[in-house]
């Protein structure tokens, strides 16, 4: 498990480098700065969420898989994006929801570029992963299981992980940390303009992620 976590962290950094290489002349510098932020910035993020933890768990597969899908999608390699999306969505339910929203937005706003084949390659893996998770949803909807589900949900969100599920328990600190990292990124963007303007696909990815993060914080 320790080796798997180390491999996941390396893949995560490689993905960051690949994304930076599409826009900047010195992607290694961009990657190094991001890695330094990941190492030395406070680790308690909004909702206690991290992409790569100090231990291996299913959400690590989801986070790295989703980021790898972004890399493949930015490069126009839809088969790679489809496989990465499927792995991320299969291993963690939250990332299935993320993938559905993000790649649904990509298909809607980039229909002409993707075409029918590209759109199907992005959406079919999400549908298959959703079908895999469907029994869990169905069990919670069953009338005879509703009371048990409500109690399990209360225990999960109020007892086991209120730090993730209840924004009122977070305080201002994680928001300040998150905002400071975003501000650093904006300053860097303005100070060192990229060589190539981000494509419409990349801008759609960024917009969808920002919308999900904002919705998660407020709702």
Sine and cosine of phi, psi and omega as CSV:
sin_phi,cos_phi,sin_psi,cos_psi,sin_omega,cos_omega
0.00,0.00,-0.62,0.79,0.06,-1.00
-0.90,0.45,-0.66,0.75,0.04,-1.00
-0.90,0.43,-0.66,0.75,0.03,-1.00
-0.88,0.47,-0.63,0.78,0.01,-1.00
-0.93,0.38,-0.63,0.78,0.04,-1.00
-0.90,0.44,-0.68,0.73,0.04,-1.00
-0.89,0.46,-0.65,0.76,0.02,-1.00
-0.88,0.47,-0.67,0.74,0.01,-1.00
-0.90,0.43,-0.65,0.76,0.03,-1.00
-0.90,0.43,-0.70,0.71,0.03,-1.00
-0.88,0.48,-0.61,0.79,0.02,-1.00
-0.88,0.48,-0.71,0.70,0.00,-1.00
-0.92,0.39,-0.64,0.77,0.04,-1.00
-0.87,0.49,-0.64,0.77,0.04,-1.00
-0.89,0.45,-0.67,0.74,0.04,-1.00
-0.87,0.48,-0.70,0.72,0.03,-1.00
-0.87,0.49,-0.69,0.72,-0.04,-1.00
-0.89,0.45,-0.63,0.78,0.03,-1.00
-0.93,0.37,-0.70,0.71,0.01,-1.00
-0.89,0.45,-0.57,0.82,-0.04,-1.00
-0.91,0.41,-0.36,0.93,0.00,-1.00
-0.98,0.20,-0.24,0.97,-0.09,-1.00
-0.82,-0.57,-0.48,0.88,-0.17,-0.99
-0.89,-0.46,0.50,-0.87,0.00,-1.00
-0.95,0.31,-0.54,0.84,-0.03,-1.00
-0.87,-0.50,0.95,0.30,-0.06,-1.00
-0.90,0.44,-0.44,0.90,-0.01,-1.00
-0.90,0.43,-0.55,0.84,0.03,-1.00
-0.93,0.36,-0.71,0.71,0.04,-1.00
-0.86,0.51,-0.72,0.69,-0.02,-1.00
-0.89,0.45,-0.68,0.74,0.00,-1.00
-0.88,0.48,-0.66,0.75,0.01,-1.00
-0.90,0.43,-0.69,0.73,0.01,-1.00
-0.89,0.46,-0.68,0.73,0.01,-1.00
-0.89,0.45,-0.66,0.75,0.04,-1.00
-0.88,0.47,-0.64,0.77,0.06,-1.00
-0.88,0.47,-0.68,0.73,-0.01,-1.00
-0.90,0.44,-0.59,0.81,-0.08,-1.00
-0.98,0.18,-0.71,0.70,-0.18,-0.98
-0.98,-0.18,-0.26,0.97,0.04,-1.00
-0.97,0.25,0.43,-0.90,0.03,-1.00
-0.83,0.55,0.64,-0.77,-0.16,-0.99
-1.00,0.05,-0.28,0.96,-0.03,-1.00
-0.99,0.14,0.99,-0.16,-0.04,-1.00
-1.00,-0.04,-0.09,-1.00,0.00,-1.00
-0.87,0.50,0.80,-0.60,-0.04,-1.00
0.92,0.40,0.36,0.93,-0.01,-1.00
0.85,0.53,0.52,0.86,-0.08,-1.00
-1.00,-0.10,0.61,-0.79,0.09,-1.00
-0.62,-0.79,0.47,-0.88,0.07,-1.00
-0.98,0.19,-0.70,0.71,0.03,-1.00
-0.83,-0.56,0.85,-0.53,-0.02,-1.00
-1.00,-0.06,-0.01,-1.00,0.11,-0.99
-0.99,0.15,0.03,1.00,0.02,-1.00
-0.59,-0.81,0.30,-0.95,-0.10,-0.99
-1.00,-0.04,0.72,-0.70,0.01,-1.00
-0.43,-0.90,0.21,-0.98,-0.06,-1.00
-0.84,0.54,-0.57,0.82,-0.02,-1.00
-0.91,0.42,-0.43,0.90,0.08,-1.00
-0.90,0.43,-0.68,0.73,0.06,-1.00
-0.89,0.46,-0.67,0.74,0.01,-1.00
-0.89,0.46,-0.71,0.70,-0.05,-1.00
-0.91,0.40,-0.74,0.67,-0.02,-1.00
-0.92,0.38,-0.63,0.77,0.03,-1.00
-0.89,0.45,-0.66,0.75,0.01,-1.00
-0.91,0.41,-0.67,0.74,0.01,-1.00
-0.91,0.41,-0.63,0.77,0.06,-1.00
-0.89,0.47,-0.60,0.80,0.05,-1.00
-0.89,0.46,-0.61,0.79,0.05,-1.00
-0.87,0.49,-0.67,0.74,-0.01,-1.00
-0.89,0.47,-0.76,0.65,0.01,-1.00
-0.88,0.48,-0.65,0.76,-0.03,-1.00
-0.92,0.40,-0.67,0.74,0.03,-1.00
-0.88,0.47,-0.49,0.87,0.00,-1.00
-1.00,0.02,-0.02,1.00,-0.01,-1.00
0.97,0.23,0.30,0.95,0.02,-1.00
-0.99,-0.14,1.00,0.02,-0.18,-0.98
-0.96,0.29,-0.51,0.86,0.03,-1.00
-0.91,0.41,-0.68,0.73,0.05,-1.00
-0.89,0.45,-0.66,0.75,0.05,-1.00
-0.89,0.46,-0.66,0.75,-0.01,-1.00
-0.89,0.46,-0.71,0.70,-0.01,-1.00
-0.90,0.43,-0.67,0.74,-0.01,-1.00
-0.91,0.41,-0.65,0.76,0.04,-1.00
-0.88,0.48,-0.70,0.71,-0.04,-1.00
-0.88,0.47,-0.70,0.71,0.01,-1.00
-0.89,0.46,-0.72,0.69,-0.01,-1.00
-0.88,0.47,-0.72,0.69,-0.06,-1.00
-0.95,0.32,-0.52,0.86,-0.03,-1.00
-0.95,0.31,-0.60,0.80,-0.12,-0.99
-1.00,0.08,-0.30,0.95,-0.02,-1.00
-0.50,-0.86,0.81,-0.59,-0.08,-1.00
-0.88,0.48,-0.64,0.77,-0.01,-1.00
-0.86,0.51,-0.64,0.77,-0.03,-1.00
-0.96,0.27,-0.37,0.93,0.15,-0.99
-0.91,0.42,-0.67,0.75,0.04,-1.00
-0.92,0.40,-0.71,0.70,0.04,-1.00
-0.83,0.55,-0.74,0.67,-0.05,-1.00
-0.88,0.47,-0.65,0.76,-0.01,-1.00
-0.88,0.47,-0.70,0.71,-0.02,-1.00
-0.94,0.34,-0.76,0.65,-0.10,-0.99
-0.91,0.42,-0.77,0.64,-0.08,-1.00
-0.99,0.16,-0.35,0.94,0.21,-0.98
-0.90,0.44,-0.68,0.73,0.05,-1.00
-0.90,0.43,-0.65,0.76,0.02,-1.00
-0.87,0.50,-0.68,0.73,0.00,-1.00
-0.91,0.41,-0.68,0.73,-0.04,-1.00
-0.89,0.45,-0.69,0.72,-0.10,-0.99
-1.00,-0.02,-0.09,1.00,-0.01,-1.00
-0.73,-0.69,0.55,0.83,-0.09,-1.00
-0.85,0.52,-0.69,0.72,-0.06,-1.00
-0.91,0.41,-0.62,0.79,-0.01,-1.00
-0.95,0.30,-0.66,0.75,-0.06,-1.00
-0.96,0.27,-0.64,0.77,-0.09,-1.00
0.95,0.30,0.01,-1.00,-0.05,-1.00
-0.91,0.42,-0.67,0.74,-0.05,-1.00
-0.92,0.40,-0.74,0.68,0.00,-1.00
-0.90,0.44,-0.64,0.77,0.02,-1.00
-0.90,0.44,-0.67,0.74,0.01,-1.00
-0.90,0.43,-0.63,0.78,0.00,-1.00
-0.90,0.44,-0.49,0.87,0.01,-1.00
-0.99,0.11,-0.57,0.82,-0.13,-0.99
-1.00,0.00,-0.58,0.81,-0.06,-1.00
-0.87,0.50,-0.69,0.72,0.04,-1.00
-0.87,0.50,-0.59,0.81,0.03,-1.00
-0.92,0.39,-0.65,0.76,0.02,-1.00
-0.90,0.44,-0.67,0.74,0.01,-1.00
-0.90,0.43,-0.67,0.74,0.03,-1.00
-0.91,0.42,-0.63,0.78,0.03,-1.00
-0.89,0.45,-0.61,0.79,0.04,-1.00
-0.90,0.44,-0.58,0.81,0.05,-1.00
-0.91,0.42,-0.64,0.77,-0.02,-1.00
-0.99,0.14,-0.17,0.99,-0.11,-0.99
-0.83,0.55,-0.64,0.77,0.01,-1.00
-0.85,0.53,-0.53,0.84,0.03,-1.00
-0.93,0.38,-0.65,0.76,0.07,-1.00
-0.91,0.41,-0.71,0.71,-0.05,-1.00
-0.88,0.47,-0.63,0.78,0.00,-1.00
-0.89,0.45,-0.60,0.80,-0.02,-1.00
-0.97,0.26,-0.37,0.93,-0.01,-1.00
-1.00,0.06,-0.31,0.95,-0.07,-1.00
-0.88,0.47,0.74,-0.67,-0.05,-1.00
-0.83,0.56,-0.63,0.78,-0.06,-1.00
-0.97,0.24,-0.19,0.98,0.00,-1.00
-0.96,-0.28,-0.03,1.00,-0.14,-0.99
-0.90,0.44,-0.71,0.70,-0.03,-1.00
-0.89,0.45,-0.69,0.73,0.02,-1.00
-0.90,0.43,-0.63,0.77,0.02,-1.00
-0.90,0.43,-0.68,0.73,0.01,-1.00
-0.88,0.48,-0.66,0.75,0.02,-1.00
-0.93,0.38,-0.67,0.75,0.04,-1.00
-0.89,0.45,-0.64,0.77,0.03,-1.00
-0.90,0.43,-0.65,0.76,0.02,-1.00
-0.89,0.46,-0.69,0.72,0.01,-1.00
-0.89,0.45,-0.67,0.74,-0.03,-1.00
-0.89,0.46,-0.75,0.66,-0.15,-0.99
-1.00,0.06,-0.51,0.86,-0.07,-1.00
-0.99,-0.16,-0.45,0.89,-0.07,-1.00
-0.96,-0.29,-0.79,0.62,-0.14,-0.99
-0.97,0.23,-0.72,0.69,-0.08,-1.00
-0.64,-0.77,0.84,0.55,0.06,-1.00
-0.88,0.48,-0.44,0.90,0.02,-1.00
-0.91,0.42,-0.36,0.93,0.06,-1.00
-0.99,-0.13,-0.59,0.81,-0.20,-0.98
-1.00,-0.08,-0.33,0.94,-0.09,-1.00
-0.88,-0.48,0.99,-0.14,-0.05,-1.00
-0.83,0.56,-0.48,0.88,-0.01,-1.00
-0.92,0.40,-0.27,0.96,0.03,-1.00
-1.00,0.01,-0.07,1.00,-0.12,-0.99
-0.99,0.16,-0.59,0.81,-0.14,-0.99
0.98,0.20,-0.07,-1.00,-0.06,-1.00
-1.00,0.05,-0.35,0.94,-0.16,-0.99
-0.84,0.55,-0.76,0.65,-0.02,-1.00
-0.90,0.43,-0.52,0.85,0.05,-1.00
-0.92,0.40,-0.65,0.76,0.02,-1.00
-0.90,0.43,-0.69,0.73,0.02,-1.00
-0.89,0.46,-0.73,0.68,0.00,-1.00
-0.88,0.47,-0.70,0.71,0.02,-1.00
-0.89,0.45,-0.60,0.80,-0.01,-1.00
-0.92,0.39,-0.61,0.79,0.04,-1.00
-0.93,0.37,-0.65,0.76,0.07,-1.00
-0.89,0.46,-0.67,0.75,0.02,-1.00
-0.88,0.47,-0.65,0.76,0.03,-1.00
-0.88,0.47,-0.65,0.76,0.03,-1.00
-0.91,0.42,-0.64,0.77,0.01,-1.00
-0.91,0.41,-0.68,0.73,0.04,-1.00
-0.87,0.49,-0.70,0.71,0.01,-1.00
-0.89,0.46,-0.66,0.75,0.01,-1.00
-0.87,0.49,-0.67,0.74,-0.01,-1.00
-0.96,0.29,-0.55,0.83,-0.06,-1.00
-0.97,0.23,-0.62,0.79,-0.03,-1.00
-0.82,-0.57,1.00,-0.06,-0.04,-1.00
-0.91,0.41,0.66,-0.75,0.03,-1.00
-0.93,0.36,0.43,-0.90,0.01,-1.00
-0.93,0.36,-0.61,0.80,-0.02,-1.00
-0.86,-0.50,0.67,-0.74,0.04,-1.00
-0.94,0.34,0.67,-0.74,0.02,-1.00
-0.85,0.53,0.61,-0.79,0.01,-1.00
-0.94,0.33,0.21,-0.98,0.03,-1.00
-0.88,0.47,-0.56,0.83,0.02,-1.00
-0.90,0.44,-0.73,0.68,0.00,-1.00
-0.89,0.45,-0.66,0.75,0.02,-1.00
-0.90,0.44,-0.60,0.80,0.05,-1.00
-0.91,0.42,-0.67,0.74,0.06,-1.00
-0.85,0.53,-0.75,0.66,-0.02,-1.00
-0.89,0.46,-0.68,0.73,-0.01,-1.00
-0.90,0.44,-0.67,0.74,0.00,-1.00
-0.91,0.40,-0.67,0.74,0.02,-1.00
-0.89,0.45,-0.71,0.70,0.01,-1.00
-0.87,0.49,-0.64,0.77,0.00,-1.00
-0.91,0.42,-0.65,0.76,0.00,-1.00
-0.91,0.42,-0.71,0.71,-0.01,-1.00
-0.88,0.47,-0.70,0.71,0.00,-1.00
-0.90,0.43,-0.69,0.72,0.01,-1.00
-0.89,0.45,-0.64,0.77,0.03,-1.00
-0.89,0.46,-0.62,0.79,-0.01,-1.00
-0.94,0.34,-0.60,0.80,-0.11,-0.99
-1.00,0.00,-0.46,0.89,-0.09,-1.00
-0.93,-0.37,0.00,0.00,0.00,0.00
